[in-house]
Amino acid sequence: MGVTSTELLFVSLADPTRRAIFERLCRDGELTVRALTDKAGVSQPAVSKHLGVLKHAGLVQDRPDGRQTHYSARPEGLKPMLDWLEIYGAFWRDRFDRLESLLNRMDQ
Amino acid sequence: MNELATRSLVVERLMPHPPEKVWRALTQGPLIEEWLMANDFKPVVGHRFNFRAAPSPHWNGVTDCEVLVVEPNETLSYSWNASGDEAAGGVKTVVTWTLTPAAGGTQLRMEQSGFWPREANYQGAQFGWNKFFDNLDRVVAAL
């Protein structure tokens, strides 16, 4: 089976350069690969590759415009990460219920 | 969002039972199994053990743990890590239980921390996780 959307998201954000690119798009809005490359400190092909990973994870979208491609952030792509933490929260609240029930049945 | 920013999860509840009793439920294997999962836990610092649950499509059901802190009736802490093939990409966290005597029983607090890598893992990185989570707060608030 393929990786889940949460795994894709974690893997794509685990790289500091990719996080920086995603943050920049969140902050500055739509940018071209060239504009992103100027500040990224890595080559244009490397930036393009990072953008491909971010796009696959649902964190950015692209808009071709002639010879240029513009990229913008999809912050809503972070939702699986938030949902994932919420699953753990629900898990522990359920276990607290079970623990309380056990304590009520235990002798002093 | 606060949970994300601090990279930990906290659940707290007042249990109408004395700390000594709550401690037993947290540290005796057969009792732990009744409310959490099957286990080979021992309240000994350094003891390695597993929690085992039925596997599901995206989880092998096994959690790798090591006892980190045992302060009877007060604090219990163990690592809580994904196991086997899932260890590399899975959770690597610490679960800490704190028992505080309170009127009418015990204030029980569970904190699971370390959901995301710490800054120290990325020394020299241009943009760290801490900064990322600061910014993420703003981004998510706008969703």
gemmi code that builds the backbone of each chain (N, CA, C; Angstrom):
import gemmi

chains = {
    "A": [
        ("MET", (0.842, -1.202, 0.000), (0.000, 0.000, 0.000), (0.878, 1.253, 0.000)),
        ("GLY", (0.366, 2.339, -0.543), (1.141, 3.573, -0.596), (1.211, 4.244, 0.758)),
        ("VAL", (2.056, 5.259, 0.831), (2.156, 5.989, 2.087), (0.905, 6.848, 2.288)),
        ("THR", (0.586, 7.122, 3.531), (-0.590, 7.935, 3.820), (-0.265, 9.408, 3.600)),
        ("SER", (-1.314, 10.211, 3.521), (-1.107, 11.641, 3.307), (-0.348, 12.260, 4.472)),
        ("THR", (-0.554, 11.723, 5.681), (0.163, 12.257, 6.838), (1.656, 11.987, 6.723)),
        ("GLU", (2.010, 10.773, 6.283), (3.431, 10.443, 6.120), (4.078, 11.343, 5.074)),
        ("LEU", (3.372, 11.548, 3.962), (3.888, 12.429, 2.914), (4.159, 13.816, 3.476)),
        ("LEU", (3.224, 14.283, 4.270), (3.316, 15.612, 4.841), (4.529, 15.720, 5.775)),
        ("PHE", (4.699, 14.719, 6.636), (5.813, 14.731, 7.578), (7.147, 14.661, 6.839)),
        ("VAL", (7.215, 13.772, 5.851), (8.460, 13.621, 5.108), (8.785, 14.924, 4.379)),
        ("SER", (7.775, 15.535, 3.778), (8.058, 16.733, 2.990), (8.464, 17.907, 3.885)),
        ("LEU", (7.939, 17.957, 5.101), (8.281, 19.073, 5.988), (9.505, 18.784, 6.859)),
        ("ALA", (10.028, 17.558, 6.778), (11.202, 17.221, 7.594), (12.460, 17.893, 7.070)),
        ("ASP", (12.433, 18.338, 5.822), (13.605, 18.971, 5.214), (13.565, 20.486, 5.449)),
        ("PRO", (14.613, 21.050, 6.071), (14.598, 22.485, 6.412), (14.447, 23.399, 5.195)),
        ("THR", (15.051, 23.022, 4.071), (14.932, 23.867, 2.878), (13.486, 23.869, 2.371)),
        ("ARG", (12.860, 22.703, 2.387), (11.456, 22.648, 1.937), (10.547, 23.423, 2.876)),
        ("ARG", (10.816, 23.317, 4.196), (10.001, 24.101, 5.134), (10.162, 25.580, 4.854)),
        ("ALA", (11.411, 25.975, 4.569), (11.667, 27.393, 4.307), (10.905, 27.846, 3.060)),
        ("ILE", (10.888, 27.014, 2.024), (10.166, 27.369, 0.790), (8.665, 27.485, 1.072)),
        ("PHE", (8.150, 26.524, 1.820), (6.715, 26.548, 2.145), (6.365, 27.788, 2.978)),
        ("GLU", (7.207, 28.089, 3.962), (6.971, 29.278, 4.799), (6.976, 30.552, 3.958)),
        ("ARG", (7.934, 30.601, 3.052), (8.075, 31.801, 2.219), (6.824, 31.991, 1.374)),
        ("LEU", (6.285, 30.895, 0.809), (5.076, 30.983, -0.006), (3.870, 31.367, 0.854)),
        ("CYS", (3.839, 30.896, 2.089), (2.755, 31.290, 2.999), (2.820, 32.786, 3.282)),
        ("ARG", (4.048, 33.277, 3.421), (4.256, 34.672, 3.820), (4.104, 35.630, 2.644)),
        ("ASP", (4.700, 35.258, 1.505), (4.821, 36.207, 0.395), (3.804, 35.999, -0.729)),
        ("GLY", (2.992, 34.941, -0.615), (2.026, 34.684, -1.686), (2.678, 33.991, -2.871)),
        ("GLU", (2.094, 34.190, -4.070), (2.554, 33.468, -5.253), (3.932, 33.956, -5.719)),
        ("LEU", (4.814, 32.989, -6.015), (6.166, 33.322, -6.469), (6.586, 32.370, -7.597)),
        ("THR", (7.494, 32.842, -8.447), (8.053, 31.973, -9.480), (9.199, 31.155, -8.893)),
        ("VAL", (9.585, 30.092, -9.627), (10.713, 29.276, -9.196), (11.966, 30.143, -9.082)),
        ("ARG", (12.117, 31.068, -10.045), (13.296, 31.936, -10.031), (13.331, 32.813, -8.772)),
        ("ALA", (12.200, 33.405, -8.441), (12.147, 34.254, -7.243), (12.451, 33.440, -5.987)),
        ("LEU", (11.948, 32.227, -5.947), (12.215, 31.359, -4.790), (13.688, 30.977, -4.729)),
        ("THR", (14.294, 30.744, -5.897), (15.689, 30.318, -5.951), (16.622, 31.406, -5.427)),
        ("ASP", (16.283, 32.667, -5.718), (17.156, 33.770, -5.315), (17.423, 33.787, -3.816)),
        ("LYS", (16.444, 33.347, -3.033), (16.598, 33.411, -1.571), (16.896, 32.058, -0.935)),
        ("ALA", (16.739, 30.980, -1.707), (16.771, 29.646, -1.089), (18.184, 29.167, -0.769)),
        ("GLY", (19.189, 29.693, -1.475), (20.551, 29.262, -1.215), (20.872, 27.920, -1.843)),
        ("VAL", (20.009, 27.437, -2.730), (20.289, 26.203, -3.478), (19.948, 26.454, -4.947)),
        ("SER", (20.337, 25.523, -5.825), (20.168, 25.722, -7.266), (18.690, 25.664, -7.680)),
        ("GLN", (18.423, 26.208, -8.873), (17.041, 26.205, -9.367), (16.491, 24.784, -9.542)),
        ("PRO", (17.284, 23.842, -10.114), (16.762, 22.464, -10.197), (16.433, 21.875, -8.822)),
        ("ALA", (17.237, 22.227, -7.822), (16.972, 21.719, -6.466), (15.667, 22.294, -5.930)),
        ("VAL", (15.465, 23.607, -6.172), (14.217, 24.243, -5.729), (13.021, 23.593, -6.425)),
        ("SER", (13.166, 23.332, -7.746), (12.074, 22.698, -8.501), (11.753, 21.325, -7.924)),
        ("LYS", (12.792, 20.599, -7.550), (12.584, 19.270, -6.995), (11.844, 19.357, -5.651)),
        ("HIS", (12.274, 20.315, -4.808), (11.588, 20.519, -3.524), (10.120, 20.882, -3.745)),
        ("LEU", (9.876, 21.737, -4.733), (8.491, 22.150, -5.014), (7.655, 20.948, -5.459)),
        ("GLY", (8.282, 20.032, -6.219), (7.589, 18.816, -6.646), (7.144, 17.974, -5.454)),
        ("VAL", (8.037, 17.865, -4.466), (7.712, 17.092, -3.264), (6.577, 17.775, -2.494)),
        ("LEU", (6.685, 19.108, -2.355), (5.648, 19.863, -1.636), (4.297, 19.757, -2.346)),
        ("LYS", (4.341, 19.754, -3.682), (3.096, 19.656, -4.459), (2.469, 18.278, -4.257)),
        ("HIS", (3.310, 17.244, -4.287), (2.833, 15.885, -4.098), (2.177, 15.720, -2.725)),
        ("ALA", (2.697, 16.438, -1.741), (2.154, 16.371, -0.380), (0.932, 17.276, -0.206)),
        ("GLY", (0.586, 18.017, -1.265), (-0.597, 18.877, -1.198), (-0.359, 20.213, -0.518)),
        ("LEU", (0.916, 20.584, -0.371), (1.221, 21.820, 0.359), (1.371, 23.040, -0.543)),
        ("VAL", (1.635, 22.804, -1.835), (1.701, 23.932, -2.775), (0.932, 23.573, -4.047)),
        ("GLN", (0.560, 24.591, -4.809), (-0.038, 24.373, -6.122), (0.725, 25.214, -7.137)),
        ("ASP", (0.705, 24.771, -8.398), (1.438, 25.518, -9.425), (0.478, 26.068, -10.490)),
        ("ARG", (0.918, 27.141, -11.120), (0.137, 27.785, -12.179), (1.102, 28.131, -13.310)),
        ("PRO", (1.093, 27.321, -14.394), (1.961, 27.614, -15.534), (1.515, 28.913, -16.205)),
        ("ASP", (2.499, 29.702, -16.617), (2.201, 30.980, -17.272), (3.311, 31.223, -18.285)),
        ("GLY", (3.081, 30.774, -19.513), (4.139, 30.868, -20.517), (5.313, 30.001, -20.127)),
        ("ARG", (6.508, 30.601, -20.091), (7.697, 29.833, -19.735), (7.922, 29.778, -18.230)),
        ("GLN", (7.134, 30.550, -17.512), (7.274, 30.583, -16.056), (6.240, 29.685, -15.382)),
        ("THR", (6.580, 29.194, -14.204), (5.582, 28.525, -13.381), (5.522, 29.253, -12.038)),
        ("HIS", (4.313, 29.623, -11.672), (4.121, 30.308, -10.392), (3.649, 29.293, -9.350)),
        ("TYR", (4.192, 29.431, -8.146), (3.790, 28.529, -7.051), (3.148, 29.320, -5.925)),
        ("SER", (2.136, 28.710, -5.312), (1.548, 29.317, -4.116), (1.288, 28.232, -3.072)),
        ("ALA", (1.176, 28.675, -1.808), (1.008, 27.733, -0.694), (-0.432, 27.246, -0.603)),
        ("ARG", (-0.589, 26.028, -0.139), (-1.911, 25.491, 0.206), (-1.869, 25.142, 1.700)),
        ("PRO", (-2.044, 26.167, 2.575), (-1.949, 25.893, 4.016), (-2.929, 24.815, 4.464)),
        ("GLU", (-4.062, 24.690, 3.758), (-5.039, 23.664, 4.144), (-4.462, 22.257, 3.997)),
        ("GLY", (-3.337, 22.155, 3.231), (-2.650, 20.865, 3.109), (-2.084, 20.367, 4.429)),
        ("LEU", (-2.017, 21.264, 5.429), (-1.500, 20.870, 6.755), (-2.525, 20.102, 7.582)),
        ("LYS", (-3.758, 20.067, 7.098), (-4.836, 19.507, 7.924), (-4.583, 18.063, 8.385)),
        ("PRO", (-4.055, 17.174, 7.529), (-3.804, 15.802, 8.033), (-2.915, 15.770, 9.269)),
        ("MET", (-1.992, 16.734, 9.365), (-1.105, 16.808, 10.516), (-1.908, 17.161, 11.774)),
        ("LEU", (-2.836, 18.092, 11.626), (-3.668, 18.492, 12.760), (-4.607, 17.354, 13.143)),
        ("ASP", (-5.181, 16.690, 12.134), (-6.091, 15.569, 12.401), (-5.358, 14.458, 13.135)),
        ("TRP", (-4.108, 14.230, 12.728), (-3.317, 13.145, 13.294), (-3.093, 13.361, 14.783)),
        ("LEU", (-2.784, 14.592, 15.163), (-2.588, 14.890, 16.576), (-3.901, 14.722, 17.335)),
        ("GLU", (-4.993, 15.081, 16.672), (-6.309, 14.972, 17.306), (-6.662, 13.503, 17.555)),
        ("ILE", (-6.210, 12.613, 16.665), (-6.453, 11.177, 16.860), (-5.787, 10.721, 18.153)),
        ("TYR", (-4.549, 11.151, 18.381), (-3.855, 10.788, 19.619), (-4.575, 11.366, 20.834)),
        ("GLY", (-5.075, 12.580, 20.710), (-5.818, 13.201, 21.805), (-7.051, 12.384, 22.151)),
        ("ALA", (-7.778, 11.933, 21.122), (-8.985, 11.125, 21.328), (-8.608, 9.787, 21.961)),
        ("PHE", (-7.480, 9.216, 21.535), (-6.999, 7.950, 22.089), (-6.817, 8.070, 23.607)),
        ("TRP", (-6.103, 9.120, 24.037), (-5.815, 9.240, 25.472), (-7.055, 9.563, 26.291)),
        ("ARG", (-7.952, 10.374, 25.737), (-9.179, 10.676, 26.488), (-9.997, 9.399, 26.703)),
        ("ASP", (-10.031, 8.530, 25.676), (-10.720, 7.248, 25.800), (-10.055, 6.383, 26.877)),
        ("ARG", (-8.694, 6.389, 26.913), (-7.984, 5.568, 27.897), (-8.170, 6.112, 29.310)),
        ("PHE", (-8.297, 7.441, 29.425), (-8.592, 8.024, 30.741), (-9.965, 7.530, 31.229)),
        ("ASP", (-10.933, 7.438, 30.328), (-12.263, 6.923, 30.701), (-12.149, 5.502, 31.236)),
        ("ARG", (-11.354, 4.687, 30.518), (-11.197, 3.291, 30.932), (-10.475, 3.186, 32.267)),
        ("LEU", (-9.462, 4.061, 32.449), (-8.708, 4.059, 33.705), (-9.626, 4.423, 34.870)),
        ("GLU", (-10.435, 5.436, 34.666), (-11.355, 5.876, 35.733), (-12.328, 4.742, 36.076)),
        ("SER", (-12.809, 4.065, 35.063), (-13.726, 2.944, 35.265), (-13.038, 1.827, 36.059)),
        ("LEU", (-11.780, 1.537, 35.698), (-11.006, 0.516, 36.427), (-10.833, 0.914, 37.889)),
        ("LEU", (-10.465, 2.175, 38.123), (-10.237, 2.652, 39.491), (-11.521, 2.484, 40.332)),
        ("ASN", (-12.672, 2.718, 39.706), (-13.935, 2.557, 40.429), (-14.188, 1.105, 40.810)),
        ("ARG", (-13.628, 0.177, 40.035), (-13.852, -1.240, 40.321), (-12.795, -1.823, 41.267)),
        ("MET", (-11.649, -1.129, 41.406), (-10.542, -1.646, 42.229), (-10.815, -1.491, 43.722)),
        ("ASP", (-10.241, -2.413, 44.513), (-10.244, -2.220, 45.968), (-9.317, -1.069, 46.319)),
        ("GLN", (-9.491, -0.517, 47.514), (-8.571, 0.515, 47.952), (-7.172, -0.079, 48.083)),
    ],
    "B": [
        ("MET", (-4.314, 24.365, 18.506), (-3.047, 24.862, 17.980), (-1.937, 24.885, 19.007)),
        ("ASN", (-2.341, 25.124, 20.266), (-1.339, 25.154, 21.320), (-0.559, 23.838, 21.370)),
        ("GLU", (-1.273, 22.722, 21.156), (-0.630, 21.411, 21.190), (0.444, 21.305, 20.112)),
        ("LEU", (0.123, 21.816, 18.938), (1.079, 21.752, 17.841), (2.300, 22.591, 18.152)),
        ("ALA", (2.067, 23.782, 18.661), (3.166, 24.708, 18.894), (4.148, 24.142, 19.918)),
        ("THR", (3.627, 23.458, 20.919), (4.513, 22.920, 21.947), (4.929, 21.491, 21.627)),
        ("ARG", (4.384, 20.973, 20.572), (4.710, 19.606, 20.162), (4.447, 18.585, 21.248)),
        ("SER", (3.452, 18.840, 22.087), (3.090, 17.829, 23.068), (1.581, 17.827, 23.249)),
        ("LEU", (1.118, 16.740, 23.840), (-0.298, 16.527, 24.029), (-0.506, 16.327, 25.519)),
        ("VAL", (-1.452, 17.053, 26.105), (-1.681, 16.938, 27.544), (-3.141, 16.562, 27.792)),
        ("VAL", (-3.343, 15.535, 28.614), (-4.690, 15.188, 29.064), (-4.641, 15.144, 30.586)),
        ("GLU", (-5.601, 15.805, 31.231), (-5.596, 15.917, 32.691), (-6.978, 15.598, 33.234)),
        ("ARG", (-7.029, 14.946, 34.390), (-8.338, 14.670, 34.978), (-8.187, 14.464, 36.484)),
        ("LEU", (-9.187, 14.929, 37.232), (-9.220, 14.655, 38.676), (-9.840, 13.277, 38.874)),
        ("MET", (-9.056, 12.348, 39.420), (-9.554, 11.002, 39.693), (-9.935, 10.930, 41.170)),
        ("PRO", (-11.162, 10.559, 41.499), (-11.593, 10.548, 42.908), (-11.055, 9.333, 43.667)),
        ("HIS", (-9.755, 9.174, 43.630), (-9.073, 8.046, 44.278), (-7.713, 8.537, 44.762)),
        ("PRO", (-7.174, 7.888, 45.840), (-5.870, 8.342, 46.353), (-4.733, 8.040, 45.371)),
        ("PRO", (-3.645, 8.820, 45.427), (-2.516, 8.624, 44.505), (-1.970, 7.199, 44.521)),
        ("GLU", (-1.922, 6.566, 45.702), (-1.369, 5.212, 45.804), (-2.147, 4.228, 44.934)),
        ("LYS", (-3.456, 4.430, 44.875), (-4.305, 3.534, 44.094), (-4.137, 3.806, 42.595)),
        ("VAL", (-4.086, 5.082, 42.247), (-3.884, 5.447, 40.843), (-2.529, 4.916, 40.374)),
        ("TRP", (-1.531, 5.025, 41.258), (-0.178, 4.546, 40.925), (-0.195, 3.049, 40.590)),
        ("ARG", (-0.955, 2.275, 41.372), (-1.025, 0.834, 41.092), (-1.611, 0.583, 39.704)),
        ("ALA", (-2.643, 1.324, 39.353), (-3.279, 1.130, 38.044), (-2.329, 1.514, 36.902)),
        ("LEU", (-1.372, 2.400, 37.205), (-0.422, 2.856, 36.177), (0.803, 1.964, 36.079)),
        ("THR", (1.062, 1.133, 37.113), (2.356, 0.446, 37.169), (2.270, -1.075, 37.323)),
        ("GLN", (1.076, -1.633, 37.473), (0.969, -3.103, 37.560), (0.459, -3.636, 36.221)),
        ("GLY", (1.285, -4.477, 35.582), (1.006, -4.955, 34.226), (-0.431, -5.377, 33.959)),
        ("PRO", (-0.984, -6.306, 34.767), (-2.353, -6.759, 34.498), (-3.381, -5.625, 34.605)),
        ("LEU", (-3.139, -4.681, 35.524), (-4.058, -3.537, 35.652), (-3.912, -2.599, 34.451)),
        ("ILE", (-2.656, -2.362, 34.019), (-2.418, -1.497, 32.853), (-3.155, -2.066, 31.636)),
        ("GLU", (-3.100, -3.394, 31.497), (-3.742, -4.020, 30.337), (-5.245, -3.753, 30.322)),
        ("GLU", (-5.847, -3.635, 31.519), (-7.301, -3.438, 31.579), (-7.744, -2.102, 30.999)),
        ("TRP", (-6.864, -1.086, 31.088), (-7.322, 0.220, 30.593), (-6.488, 0.748, 29.418)),
        ("LEU", (-5.259, 0.189, 29.221), (-4.421, 0.732, 28.151), (-4.164, -0.319, 27.076)),
        ("MET", (-3.211, -1.199, 27.296), (-2.900, -2.228, 26.305), (-2.141, -3.364, 26.980)),
        ("ALA", (-2.100, -4.532, 26.308), (-1.274, -5.639, 26.773), (0.173, -5.155, 26.835)),
        ("ASN", (0.942, -5.637, 27.831), (2.271, -5.063, 28.060), (3.135, -6.004, 28.867)),
        ("ASP", (4.436, -5.750, 28.890), (5.346, -6.448, 29.806), (6.106, -5.402, 30.636)),
        ("PHE", (5.344, -4.406, 31.081), (5.881, -3.303, 31.871), (6.395, -3.773, 33.235)),
        ("LYS", (7.486, -3.173, 33.694), (7.930, -3.300, 35.087), (8.357, -1.913, 35.553)),
        ("PRO", (8.018, -1.515, 36.787), (8.348, -0.164, 37.245), (9.822, -0.047, 37.644)),
        ("VAL", (10.697, -0.300, 36.673), (12.136, -0.273, 36.917), (12.792, 0.587, 35.837)),
        ("VAL", (13.506, 1.620, 36.257), (14.153, 2.508, 35.279), (15.098, 1.697, 34.397)),
        ("GLY", (14.991, 1.907, 33.083), (15.837, 1.180, 32.137), (15.170, -0.062, 31.563)),
        ("HIS", (14.062, -0.496, 32.168), (13.355, -1.682, 31.660), (12.731, -1.361, 30.289)),
        ("ARG", (13.027, -2.220, 29.316), (12.431, -2.056, 27.987), (11.227, -2.975, 27.860)),
        ("PHE", (10.153, -2.434, 27.302), (8.919, -3.224, 27.186), (8.127, -2.783, 25.964)),
        ("ASN", (7.046, -3.530, 25.695), (6.175, -3.206, 24.567), (4.734, -3.063, 25.038)),
        ("PHE", (4.009, -2.187, 24.367), (2.552, -2.242, 24.404), (2.124, -2.925, 23.115)),
        ("ARG", (1.131, -3.799, 23.220), (0.669, -4.513, 22.027), (-0.840, -4.394, 21.885)),
        ("ALA", (-1.249, -3.992, 20.671), (-2.670, -3.911, 20.346), (-2.888, -4.638, 19.026)),
        ("ALA", (-4.139, -4.855, 18.646), (-4.422, -5.501, 17.364), (-3.912, -4.605, 16.236)),
        ("PRO", (-3.194, -5.165, 15.253), (-2.697, -4.344, 14.133), (-3.848, -3.786, 13.301)),
        ("SER", (-3.606, -2.634, 12.696), (-4.584, -2.057, 11.773), (-3.831, -1.716, 10.475)),
        ("PRO", (-4.529, -1.330, 9.409), (-3.859, -1.149, 8.108), (-2.620, -0.251, 8.137)),
        ("HIS", (-2.626, 0.790, 8.985), (-1.470, 1.692, 8.984), (-0.685, 1.641, 10.284)),
        ("TRP", (-0.866, 0.537, 11.034), (-0.180, 0.442, 12.322), (0.035, -1.023, 12.650)),
        ("ASN", (1.278, -1.405, 12.993), (1.561, -2.801, 13.321), (1.110, -3.178, 14.737)),
        ("GLY", (0.638, -2.200, 15.496), (0.063, -2.489, 16.815), (1.071, -2.541, 17.947)),
        ("VAL", (2.362, -2.415, 17.618), (3.409, -2.550, 18.635), (4.032, -1.190, 18.957)),
        ("THR", (4.207, -0.904, 20.244), (4.874, 0.312, 20.680), (6.106, -0.080, 21.492)),
        ("ASP", (7.268, 0.445, 21.117), (8.524, 0.201, 21.843), (8.675, 1.223, 22.959)),
        ("CYS", (8.955, 0.738, 24.177), (9.045, 1.653, 25.319), (10.247, 1.324, 26.193)),
        ("GLU", (10.680, 2.340, 26.934), (11.701, 2.143, 27.963), (11.328, 3.013, 29.158)),
        ("VAL", (11.409, 2.423, 30.342), (11.053, 3.182, 31.545), (12.138, 4.224, 31.817)),
        ("LEU", (11.735, 5.481, 31.996), (12.688, 6.580, 32.176), (12.696, 7.123, 33.606)),
        ("VAL", (11.529, 7.225, 34.207), (11.431, 7.794, 35.567), (10.403, 6.992, 36.367)),
        ("VAL", (10.775, 6.615, 37.600), (9.833, 5.979, 38.522), (9.974, 6.659, 39.878)),
        ("GLU", (9.042, 7.515, 40.215), (8.992, 8.123, 41.541), (7.648, 7.741, 42.129)),
        ("PRO", (7.619, 6.681, 42.959), (6.348, 6.094, 43.389), (5.317, 7.122, 43.854)),
        ("ASN", (4.112, 6.943, 43.349), (2.949, 7.774, 43.683), (3.056, 9.216, 43.182)),
        ("GLU", (4.120, 9.521, 42.429), (4.277, 10.904, 41.956), (4.495, 11.024, 40.446)),
        ("THR", (5.536, 10.359, 39.935), (5.882, 10.536, 38.518), (6.292, 9.216, 37.882)),
        ("LEU", (5.746, 8.970, 36.701), (6.138, 7.807, 35.911), (6.341, 8.283, 34.479)),
        ("SER", (7.467, 7.900, 33.885), (7.730, 8.340, 32.523), (8.326, 7.198, 31.715)),
        ("TYR", (7.857, 7.044, 30.476), (8.466, 6.058, 29.580), (8.467, 6.581, 28.151)),
        ("SER", (9.451, 6.107, 27.382), (9.458, 6.452, 25.961), (8.324, 5.695, 25.285)),
        ("TRP", (7.853, 6.226, 24.174), (6.687, 5.672, 23.449), (6.997, 5.843, 21.967)),
        ("ASN", (7.566, 4.776, 21.378), (8.063, 4.892, 20.015), (7.440, 3.852, 19.092)),
        ("ALA", (7.275, 4.243, 17.835), (6.830, 3.279, 16.832), (7.866, 2.162, 16.728)),
        ("SER", (7.415, 0.975, 16.298), (8.259, -0.216, 16.356), (8.489, -0.838, 14.983)),
        ("GLY", (9.550, -1.610, 14.868), (9.815, -2.406, 13.664), (9.946, -1.558, 12.412)),
        ("ASP", (9.262, -1.963, 11.333), (9.344, -1.253, 10.054), (8.849, 0.185, 10.182)),
        ("GLU", (8.008, 0.436, 11.167), (7.407, 1.771, 11.286), (8.230, 2.704, 12.164)),
        ("ALA", (9.336, 2.174, 12.734), (10.115, 2.968, 13.687), (10.705, 4.223, 13.047)),
        ("ALA", (11.224, 4.075, 11.816), (11.929, 5.193, 11.180), (11.016, 6.391, 10.940)),
        ("GLY", (9.808, 6.156, 10.401), (8.933, 7.273, 10.061), (7.855, 7.537, 11.088)),
        ("GLY", (7.824, 6.726, 12.154), (6.718, 6.825, 13.105), (6.995, 7.736, 14.285)),
        ("VAL", (6.104, 7.678, 15.267), (6.252, 8.570, 16.417), (7.457, 8.164, 17.264)),
        ("LYS", (8.083, 9.169, 17.847), (9.189, 8.971, 18.774), (8.929, 9.955, 19.905)),
        ("THR", (8.244, 9.474, 20.937), (7.721, 10.397, 21.949), (8.045, 9.893, 23.354)),
        ("VAL", (7.741, 10.737, 24.332), (7.876, 10.376, 25.747), (6.540, 10.639, 26.428)),
        ("VAL", (6.071, 9.647, 27.183), (4.830, 9.786, 27.943), (5.187, 9.953, 29.415)),
        ("THR", (4.689, 11.023, 30.033), (4.975, 11.293, 31.446), (3.668, 11.438, 32.216)),
        ("TRP", (3.553, 10.641, 33.255), (2.389, 10.693, 34.138), (2.771, 11.428, 35.422)),
        ("THR", (1.964, 12.381, 35.827), (2.204, 13.108, 37.063), (0.977, 13.003, 37.963)),
        ("LEU", (1.195, 12.570, 39.198), (0.100, 12.420, 40.164), (0.266, 13.475, 41.252)),
        ("THR", (-0.757, 14.283, 41.449), (-0.703, 15.322, 42.464), (-1.900, 15.156, 43.391)),
        ("PRO", (-1.645, 15.022, 44.715), (-2.787, 14.916, 45.637), (-3.671, 16.152, 45.514)),
        ("ALA", (-4.964, 15.945, 45.490), (-5.900, 17.056, 45.353), (-7.107, 16.785, 46.243)),
        ("ALA", (-7.864, 17.827, 46.526), (-9.075, 17.644, 47.323), (-9.964, 16.637, 46.606)),
        ("GLY", (-10.284, 15.559, 47.306), (-11.178, 14.560, 46.716), (-10.480, 13.517, 45.872)),
        ("GLY", (-9.155, 13.521, 45.830), (-8.489, 12.470, 45.059), (-7.128, 12.855, 44.515)),
        ("THR", (-6.938, 12.560, 43.243), (-5.633, 12.749, 42.606), (-5.814, 13.483, 41.284)),
        ("GLN", (-5.045, 14.555, 41.131), (-5.014, 15.211, 39.823), (-4.026, 14.422, 38.966)),
        ("LEU", (-4.531, 13.782, 37.914), (-3.698, 12.945, 37.059), (-3.452, 13.655, 35.732)),
        ("ARG", (-2.156, 13.775, 35.402), (-1.788, 14.496, 34.182), (-0.936, 13.591, 33.309)),
        ("MET", (-1.291, 13.486, 32.029), (-0.509, 12.729, 31.057), (-0.002, 13.707, 30.004)),
        ("GLU", (1.306, 13.717, 29.822), (1.855, 14.535, 28.743), (2.620, 13.630, 27.789)),
        ("GLN", (2.271, 13.682, 26.523), (3.035, 12.956, 25.499), (3.762, 14.016, 24.679)),
        ("SER", (5.087, 13.977, 24.732), (5.861, 15.063, 24.124), (6.799, 14.544, 23.048)),
        ("GLY", (7.237, 15.467, 22.206), (8.242, 15.131, 21.193), (7.662, 14.680, 19.870)),
        ("PHE", (6.428, 15.074, 19.550), (5.819, 14.631, 18.303), (6.608, 15.061, 17.081)),
        ("TRP", (7.323, 16.180, 17.206), (8.143, 16.622, 16.085), (9.573, 16.814, 16.528)),
        ("PRO", (10.516, 16.681, 15.595), (11.932, 16.744, 15.965), (12.271, 18.044, 16.683)),
        ("ARG", (13.208, 17.930, 17.584), (13.631, 19.119, 18.316), (14.673, 19.901, 17.533)),
        ("GLU", (14.806, 21.131, 17.936), (15.741, 22.034, 17.260), (17.149, 21.449, 17.182)),
        ("ALA", (17.557, 20.759, 18.252), (18.925, 20.253, 18.331), (19.251, 19.277, 17.190)),
        ("ASN", (18.206, 18.616, 16.677), (18.437, 17.670, 15.590), (18.796, 18.372, 14.295)),
        ("TYR", (18.575, 19.652, 14.239), (18.760, 20.380, 12.993), (19.726, 21.535, 13.161)),
        ("GLN", (20.775, 21.309, 13.951), (21.738, 22.379, 14.160), (22.341, 22.791, 12.831)),
        ("GLY", (22.446, 24.066, 12.629), (23.003, 24.560, 11.387), (21.948, 24.759, 10.312)),
        ("ALA", (20.755, 24.259, 10.562), (19.702, 24.442, 9.566), (19.320, 25.922, 9.504)),
        ("GLN", (19.033, 26.360, 8.298), (18.723, 27.776, 8.120), (17.398, 28.139, 8.793)),
        ("PHE", (16.417, 27.259, 8.644), (15.125, 27.478, 9.272), (14.832, 26.296, 10.170)),
        ("GLY", (14.639, 26.568, 11.450), (14.412, 25.474, 12.399), (12.941, 25.195, 12.617)),
        ("TRP", (12.702, 24.106, 13.315), (11.316, 23.740, 13.609), (10.637, 24.769, 14.489)),
        ("ASN", (11.390, 25.323, 15.459), (10.739, 26.276, 16.373), (10.135, 27.440, 15.609)),
        ("LYS", (10.924, 27.967, 14.690), (10.448, 29.081, 13.884), (9.274, 28.617, 13.035)),
        ("PHE", (9.408, 27.399, 12.501), (8.330, 26.863, 11.673), (7.017, 26.830, 12.442)),
        ("PHE", (7.066, 26.350, 13.696), (5.822, 26.242, 14.451), (5.274, 27.611, 14.852)),
        ("ASP", (6.179, 28.561, 15.084), (5.710, 29.930, 15.324), (4.881, 30.407, 14.147)),
        ("ASN", (5.420, 30.180, 12.948), (4.732, 30.641, 11.746), (3.466, 29.833, 11.473)),
        ("LEU", (3.541, 28.544, 11.792), (2.406, 27.663, 11.534), (1.171, 28.115, 12.301)),
        ("ASP", (1.396, 28.611, 13.522), (0.279, 29.128, 14.306), (-0.520, 30.142, 13.504)),
        ("ARG", (0.210, 31.042, 12.865), (-0.468, 32.094, 12.094), (-1.158, 31.522, 10.862)),
        ("VAL", (-0.453, 30.618, 10.192), (-1.007, 30.036, 8.967), (-2.303, 29.293, 9.252)),
        ("VAL", (-2.280, 28.456, 10.286), (-3.448, 27.631, 10.577), (-4.599, 28.485, 11.100)),
        ("ALA", (-4.277, 29.536, 11.829), (-5.320, 30.423, 12.343), (-6.125, 31.033, 11.201)),
        ("ALA", (-5.506, 31.122, 10.025), (-6.162, 31.755, 8.877), (-6.950, 30.748, 8.040)),
        ("LEU", (-6.907, 29.474, 8.379), (-7.594, 28.462, 7.560), (-9.104, 28.629, 7.627)),
    ],
}
model = gemmi.Model(1)
for chain_id, residues in chains.items():
    chain = gemmi.Chain(chain_id)
    for i, (resn, *xyz) in enumerate(residues, 1):
        res = gemmi.Residue()
        res.name, res.seqid = resn, gemmi.SeqId(i, " ")
        for name, pos in zip(("N", "CA", "C"), xyz):
            atom = gemmi.Atom()
            atom.name, atom.element = name, gemmi.Element(name[0])
            atom.pos, atom.b_iso = gemmi.Position(*pos), 0.0
            res.add_atom(atom)
        chain.add_residue(res)
    model.add_chain(chain)
structure = gemmi.Structure()
structure.add_model(model)
structure.setup_entities()
